[in-house]
Every structure is written in C-alpha cells, then in structure tokens.
Amino acid sequence: MSAAEYTAPRMGNLSDKPELMNTADAADAFGVSEKTIRRWCETGEIPHTKVGRAFVFDRNLLRAWLDERFAQSMARTAKADGLEG
C-alpha cells in the first residue's frame, strides 16, 4: 500500500466531546476500542483520573497529550529522514 492509498483510522473530534469524558468517549475520540483505552490507563500511557472503578478523562489534558505525542512523532520522522539539524 502506498502512502497515497493510506487512510487514517477514524477519529472523533475532541472538541465535540464533553470537558470530562468516560472510557467510551475517549475511545471514540481516538478511534480505538474501550479495551485499548483501559490498557493505556493501566500502563500509565494516557492521562486520566480514576473515580471508583471508572476512568475519567479531561478533554484539555488529552489534547495536550495528543499534541505532545504528535510533536514527538514528527521529531522522530525528521531525524529518520535526516532533516534534523
């Protein structure tokens, strides 16, 4: 498959989500399963708070987390392509 043929996974829009989200909201926003979101929580990969047995996500913290991951990915790509100064 060429890069031109690649279709990114469907992701919801974080701006369309409530300020505080549950696991289902976060899964929809990132286009992954609820099981993946729970695994990310259990490994400390994604910012969250636990209320009782439920994971709760702050939309603004998730946006910052996503922006940071994107920047790290772009830096790795630039380094691999020899574009880093």
C-alpha positions, 0 to 999 in steps of 0.5 A: 500500500502506498502512502497515497492509498493510506487512510487514517483510522477514524477519529472523533473530534475532541472538541465535540466531546464533553470537558470530562469524558468516560472510557467510551468517549475517549475511545471514540475520540481516538478511534480505538476500542474501550479495551485499548483505552483501559490498557493505556490507563493501566500502563500509565500511557494516557492521562486520566483520573480514576473515580471508583472503578471508572476512568475519567478523562479531561478533554484539555489534558488529552489534547495536550497529550495528543499534541505532545505525542504528535510533536514527538512523532514528527521529531522522530520522522525528521531525524529518520529522514535526516532533516534534523539539524 
